[in-house]
Every structure is written in structure tokens, then in C-alpha cells.
Amino acid sequence: MNYQDRMYNMAVPSLEIRNQVLKSTYLLLALSMIPTAIGALFGINMSFMFLARSPIMGSIILIGAMYFMMFMVEKNKYSFVGVVWLMLFTFMMGLLLGPLLQYALRVPNGSSLILIAALLTSAVFFVMSAIAFKVKKEMTFLNNFLAVGSVVLFIAIIANIFLRIPAFYLMICGAFVIFSSLMILWQLNQLVRGGETNYISATLTLYISIYNLFTSLLQIILAFSGNDRR
């Protein structure tokens, strides 16, 4: 065993701690789907005309609100307050599913398309989980890729608020499918290796990735079924 391996073994949490963090993360991730579902039920029956009247300003306000709540989750990730902020965040994200779900349910076989997107999201998550548990070495190649990818996607989202080009938007959705899948893989790998020891922070990352993966897949499926919402 070389020096780097010895230092890693000294720094990494014990297997018991890693398993506890992983278990807590999966449990909190499952619980976060409850306020998401409740929010989605409210969102389906809400009117989002304020977004249609002022799409640019509305989008900027919503992005600002999301980043504020994510900041509050991270700021309080070492206390129960972080869990409360996470539940509030997931409820809001459920509400924001409203316009997409409303549109999907209006198209032929819309409920089936939503189910397909959900099943594909679950399949990607389980595949990424299997890879993360199988490959227990640090995936250093993902670090720079995800860092650069997050910046590029953020810029693309802001640009599309003003451009509103359907083809460009679908490209963003495709990029989000790849980015979110790799983010899930990276975060789970961190949990397995002990690189992440805070289950609230890990849950937030996984939730956002799963959310983006589902919404991106659903919009791609709608587009290729001849029901592009853009």
C-alpha cells in the first residue's frame, strides 16, 4: 500500500458511517417525493398565467427563488432546519411541475407518456446506483466535466429565456439528461466512497438531478410523440 492509499484510508469514514449516511440519504430522498407529489397535485390545478404574461421576469424570479432555497438547505445542512428547508424546496418544485403536467395530460396518451418518463428516470437512477456501488474508486474525470457542464447549462438556460428557440430547448433537455445521469453517478459514488458525509446535502443533489432528468425526459418524449410544448 502506497502513501496515498494510506492517507485515503485514514481520511475516509468507516464503513458503518458510510452505510448510515447512504441509508439516511435514500430515506430522505424517498420522503422528499411526498411534498413533491403534493405540490404537483396543487400545481396541476393552478393557473400559471403570470408566467405567460411575463415569461422572462417570471422565469428570473423562479430561478432566484430556487437558488435561494437551495442556499438555505446547504446553510442549514447540519441541523433539522435543513430538512425543513428541503421539504419546502421539494414542495415548490412539485408546484413548478404544474404547467408541464397540465400540458402532458392534455395530449393523447399523456398519462402514459408521464409514466414512461418516470420509469425511464427510475431505470437511469438504478443503473447509476449499480455502477456507483460497483466502481468504488474516485471518478476524478467527472469532476471537471460536471463543473464545466453546470456553467454551460446555466448559461444556456438564461439564453433560452430570451431566445425561446424550440430546437435549442430540446438540445438543453438532452444535455440535462446526460448531465443529470452523470451527477447521480458522481454523488452516489461520493457516498459509497465516503467523500460525502452529509445526507441532507447529498439528498439535495440527487433530488435536483432526478427532477431535471424526469422533466427533461418527459419534454423530449412529448416532442418526439408530436406534442412539443414549445
N, C-alpha and C positions, 0 to 999 in steps of 0.2 A: 504494500500500500504506500503510495507516494504522499508527499507533504500536503498537496491539495486535497486528496481524498481524506486524510486525517482531519484537516481543518473543516471539511464539509461535514464529516460525521460528528464533530464536536459542536458545530453550529446548528445542525438540523434538529428539530424537535423529535422526541421519542415517537415510536410507532403508535403508542397509546394516545398521545396528544394529537397526532396527525389524524388518527381514526375518529377521535372525538370531534375535531374541527370539521372533518368531512361529513360526519353524521349530522352535526348541527347545521351545516350548510345545506344539505339535502332537505332537512326538516323545515328550515326557514324558507327555502325556495318553494317547497310544496305549500306552505302556509301563505306565501305571497300571492299564490294563484287565487286565493279566496277573495281578497279585496279587488283583484284584477277582474274576476268574474262578476262581482257585484257592480263594479264601476262600468263594465261593459254592458250589463243589463240596463243601467241608467243611461249610458251613452246611446244605446240603440233607440231609446225613446226621447232623446233630446234633440233640440233644433240647434244646428251649428251655423245658422245664417250669418252670425257675426264674422265667421271666417270667410264666408263667400263675399260679404260686403267689403271686407278689408283683409284680403289674404296675406299680404306682406306684413302688415302690422300685427295681425293675429298670430302668424307663424313666429314672428320675432318674440312676441310676448310669451307664447307657449314654450319656445326653446329656452327663454330666460327662466321661466318657472321650473322647467325640468332640471336645468343645471343648478338652480338654487336648492331644490330639494335633494338632489344628489350630493351637493356640497354639505347639506345638513346631515345626511346619512353618514357620510365619511367623517364629519366633525365629531359626531356622537357614536362612532362605531365601537367604543369600548364600554358603552352603557346601554341600558334598556331603551333609553331615549332614541338611540339609533334604530332600534327595531320599530318603534312607533313611527319615526320619520319614513322608514322603508315601507311600512304598510300604507301610509298616506301617499307615498310616491306611487306605489303599485295601484292604488285605487284611482289616482289621477290618470295613470297610463291606461287603465281599463276604460275610463271615460273617453280618452282620446281614440280608443278603438271604434267609438261610435260611428263616425262618418264612413269608415271603411266597411264595417259590418253592415251598416244600413244599405250601402251600395251593393255589397255582395248578396244580401238577402233579397234584393230586388231583381237580380238577374236569374235566368233559368238555371235550376240546379245550384243555386247559390249556397245553400246549406251544405251540399255535397262538396263544393269547392273549398269551403271553410274547413270541413272535416279533413279533406286531403291535405291542406296546408298544415293543419295541426298534426296529422300523422307523419308527414314528412319532417316537421320540426322535431317531433319526438324521436324519429329514426336517426336524424343527424345527431341529436343530443346523446343517444345511447351509443352510437358509433364513436363519437368523440370521447365519451367516457371510457369505452373499451380500449381505445388507443392510449388514453392518458394513463390508465392502470397498467397497460402492457409496457409502455415506454416510460420508465421511471427516471430516465436521465433528463437533465435540463435541456429544454428545447430553445437554445440560445438564438437559433436562426429566426424564431418567431418574434423576438423582442423588437428588433429594428423594423421588421415588416409591419407589425401591428402599430408601432408608434407612428411611422410614416403614413400608414393606411388610415389611421384615425384622423390625422390632419387633412389628408386629401379628401376623405369623405365629408368632413365638416365643411370644407371649402365648397365642395360640390353641392351640398345641401343648401348652403346660403346662396350659391349662384343660381340654383334651380328655383328658389323662391322668386327671383326676378325674371329668369328666362322662361320657366314653365314650358319646357320642350318635352313632349311625351317620350320620345326615343331616349333622350338624355336621362329622364327619370327612371326608365326601365333599366338603363345601364347602372344607375345608382343602386337600384334594388338588387341587381345581380351581384354588384360589388359587395353589398351588405350581406348577402347570403354567404359568400366566401369569407368575408371578414368576420362575421358573427360565428361561423363554424370554427374558424381558427382561434377566435377569442375564447370560445368554450373549451377547446382543447388546451389552450395555454393555461387558463385559470384552473381547470381540473388537474392539470399536470403540476401546477404550483401547490395545490392542496395535497396531492399524493406525495410529492417530494418534501413537503414541509416548508416551501417557500412562502406560503400564505398561511398565517396563523389566526386571522380574524375572520370568523364566519359571516359577520354582517357585511363586511367589505366584499368578501368572495361572493356572497349571495347577490349583492347589488350588481356586480359584474356579470354574473351568469344570467340574472333576470333580464338585464338590458340586452344581452346577446340573444337570448331566447325570444324576447319580444321583437327585436329587429329582424330576426330570422323568420319568425312567423308572418309578420306583416309584409316583409319583402317577398316571401314565397307566395302569399295569398295574392298580392298585386300582380306578380308575374303570371300566376295561374289564371287570374281574371283576364289579363291582357291576351294570353295565348288561347284563351277559350273564346276570344272575340268580344270580350267585355272590358276593354281598357277604360278605367275610370278617369283617365287624364284627357 
